Structure formats: C-alpha cells, structure tokens
C-alpha cells in the first residue's frame, strides 16, 4: 500500500500526457476508417464552424445530429484549426484524458491501485466496437458518464447536475444512465433539487432552441428506421467487444466488494440503458460495454485471484489487438462497420462529385456523411433534407401506440410540415452489375458488408 501511495502522485502528474499521446496515435490510425456516421458529425461541425449553420449540408437546415454537444465541441476546435477531422481528433483526445482522470479520481476515492486506471483505459481504447466508433460521440459520452459517477460518489449535488446535463447533451437517451447512477446512491434524495436545477440549467437552453427553432426537441432521427449493421460479418470483433457485458453480470452476482460498488453501478446503468433503448444501432450499446469494462478492471484489481484474472484480461487485450491488425495497417475499414465503401473511396468520389454536380442537387445513395463532407455540395437525403422528415413522422405515428404518437406529436409540435422534399437533379445509385450506359460517371466500391459494387451518377427521373 505504501508503494502505491508513493507512485500515485507520479501517475496523477503524468497520466494526462500519457493518455493524450496514446489517444492521438489511435486517432491517427482510426481516422483512416471513420464510419459514415462520424462524417455526419464532421459535416455538421464544419458547417457550424465555418458558416454558422446547423445542417449536414450548407444548403439546408436539418436536425439529424444525435449529439449537439459533440458537434459543438468539434466545431469549436474547427474554428481554430479549420479542419473538422483534426477537430474531432482533438475532442477525442480531450475526452480520453477526461475519462482517464475521472477513473483515477474514482480509484483514489475507493482505494483501488493505480493499475486499475491503466487497465481500464487500455481495455476501452482497444475494444473493437469503441475503436469503430472513433469520430462519434461515444468516448465523449463515456467521459461524461464517468464524471457523473465521480460526482455521485463524492455527493456533490450541483456538480452531479451539471455533469448529468452535459451527458444529456451528448445524447438524450443517456438520461437513463444519469438516472440510474443518481438513484443508486445511498439516500439519493439528498440534494435532489440542486442536482435537478443544475441539470436543467445546462440542458434546457439547447432543447428549447431545438424545439422552437429547429422544430423538434429530440433529433429527427427518432423517426428514422435504424440501419442494421451486419454484426455477424465481424464475429471476432463483435465477440471481443461485447464479452465484458456478460462477464461483468456474472462477477457482480457472485462477488460483492465495497471498492467496486460504484463501478458496478456504472455497469448496471449501461445495461439498463441498452435494455431501454433496444436499438439495432451498435453504438447504442457502448454505455453497457464501457461500464462493464470499467467494472471488470476494478474487480481484477481487488480479487484474490487477480493473477489469473489479469492474465485472462491480457489475453483479451492481445486478441483485440490481433483483430485490429489482422487485415494489415493502415486499415481501410473499422473492425465493425456498415459502410458500403471505404473512407478513402467515398472522399475521392465526393471530390469528383463536386465538379460533376456543378451546383445541382444530388440524391445520396443512402450513406451521406463522407460524400457530403468531401463534396461540400447539395447532397439530398433524409439526414440532410428536412422535407424528407414529414413522411417519416407520419409513418412512425402509424406504427406507434397511443403513447408513442403523443410523444412524437409533442416532439414535432413546432415542426414545419409544409416544407416539401427537395427534388434532386441528379441521383447516386449502387448496383452489383455494370452501370447503365446513361450514367454520367461511375466508380467501383467494395466493403465487407456488400462486396464489390458500382456507384454511379445519373440524371434524376424527369430531368
């Protein structure tokens, strides 16, 4: 114990710098294979930073960014660096530093050794699903959730409220995590009004602006059909990513320890969130993976069987590294992805598309983020065209029960249903066969999801 007391000040001093250096290296690798959803965020952030505009494309206002705080953070950095990818890298590194320092503070509070922070950080950094989510709000959410746990453990009511409000701005569904952590405290009702008021001060201004000005408090994606990522196409990456969740559940049932209790709460909050959200979107399960991983790292550091447990953790980390490097470095695709084309393919196509479109509206092939970012042109799709949202609202209401319809109507109370969908001049389509002879341009793309296909540009019907 004395040696750990001597070592900890050095850990506290150098931890942020070490985490920043390692995280920056990981981002440099991952930036080559950002998933398309990440480029949706980057396009929003660039438009906000450079044009003061909230939308996926500069030509249309939209409300499909799922994380206003992440967009705003990346945009704030982009104002200075003038490159949203670099901005996302800075935010990713900052989130990792916040995450690690929060874990270190919890370790000091609970008496865990410094090895806990290093093990938890490494396990999160190498998790295939979390690596695949680089560029998204997932790591910012993890950092905010850890600090919610820090302030809940320290019983700092106002700070807990501010952190919970920030977590809500990262993703509105993460309210579930904040509520579970809050309620799991002994005598949770103490300071409830300070916590609630502080959370409202942080969160209400954005949601009020979004409701009145953008037309929906919760992003429009709430009425979109969530795409299904073919997880079974990535069995090793999926298994390694989700393995901490059942292991954490088993450990929590068979062993209870006061030092690991806060981390068990975080794991439980993540699992409850996954049950409540129940989405085909793989990123929705990140809170459960983060909480379970952190809890297992804490348990390994206190279990009497820490040597075999640490050896098993080492094997899991080695397997995660093996999965990542197996296709060779640098990777063209994330370990888990639904992309129809590699990032470099989409960006090259988008650059050419800017010249071919000549200011005309182009209907997207479904994936919009990277093409919109590289093209910086009028790309039309449900994520960018506000006129396409109204049919989705109607369809979702038809599928919903009475409560669901009431919530949807409340969310879109100020939505302008008179906005007509944009009529595209050109259309991007994919085909596994040869492009039609009328195509204005064509490109060969490939992906683990769909194999080799052809993406081609054609005139829209009636044009």
C-alpha positions, 0 to 999 in steps of 0.5 A: 500500500505504501508503494502505491501511495508513493507512485500515485502522485507520479501517475496523477502528474503524468497520466494526462500526457500519457493518455493524450499521446496514446489517444492521438496515435489511435486517432491517427490510425482510426481516422483512416476508417471513420464510419459514415456516421462520424462524417455526419458529425464532421459535416455538421461541425464544419458547417457550424464552424465555418458558416454558422449553420446547423445542417449536414449540408450548407444548403439546408437546415436539418436536425439529424445530429444525435449529439449537439454537444459533440458537434459543438465541441468539434466545431469549436476546435474547427474554428481554430484549426479549420479542419473538422477531422483534426477537430474531432481528433482533438475532442477525442483526445480531450475526452480520453484524458477526461475519462482517464482522470475521472477513473483515477479520481474514482480509484483514489476515492475507493482505494483501488491501485493505480493499475486499475486506471491503466487497465481500464483505459487500455481495455476501452481504447482497444475494444473493437466496437469503441475503436469503430466508433472513433469520430462519434460521440461515444468516448465523449459520452463515456467521459461524461458518464464517468464524471457523473459517477465521480460526482455521485460518489463524492455527493456533490449535488450541483456538480452531479447536475451539471455533469448529468446535463452535459451527458444529456447533451451528448445524447438524450437517451443517456438520461437513463444512465444519469438516472440510474447512477443518481438513484443508486446512491445511498439516500439519493434524495439528498440534494435532489433539487440542486442536482435537478436545477443544475441539470436543467440549467445546462440542458434546457437552453439547447432543447428549447432552441431545438424545439422552437427553432429547429422544430423538434426537441429530440433529433429527427432521427427518432423517426428514422428506421435504424440501419442494421449493421451486419454484426455477424460479418465481424464475429471476432470483433463483435465477440471481443467487444461485447464479452465484458457485458456478460462477464461483468453480470456474472462477477457482480452476482457472485462477488460483492466488494465495497471498492467496486460498488460504484463501478458496478453501478456504472455497469448496471446503468449501461445495461439498463440503458441498452435494455431501454433503448433496444436499438439495432444501432451498435453504438447504442450499446457502448454505455453497457460495454464501457461500464462493464469494462470499467467494472471488470478492471476494478474487480481484477484489481481487488480479487484474490485471484487477480493473477489469473484474472489479469492474465485472462484480461491480457489475453483479451487485450492481445486478441483485440489487438490481433483483430485490429491488425489482422487485415494489415495497417493502415486499415481501410475499414473499422473492425465493425462497420456498415459502410458500403465503401471505404473512407478513402473511396467515398472522399475521392468520389465526393471530390469528383462529385463536386465538379460533376454536380456543378451546383445541382442537387444530388440524391445520396445513395443512402450513406451521406456523411463522407460524400457530403463532407468531401463534396461540400455540395447539395447532397439530398437525403433524409439526414440532410433534407428536412422535407424528407422528415414529414413522411417519416413522422407520419409513418412512425405515428402509424406504427406507434401506440397511443403513447408513442404518437403523443410523444412524437406529436409533442416532439414535432409540435413546432415542426414545419410540415409544409416544407416539401422534399427537395427534388434532386437533379441528379441521383447516386445509385449502387448496383452489383452489375455494370452501370447503365450506359446513361450514367454520367460517371461511375466508380467501383466500391467494395466493403465487407458488408456488400462486396464489390459494387458500382456507384454511379451518377445519373440524371434524376427521373424527369430531368 
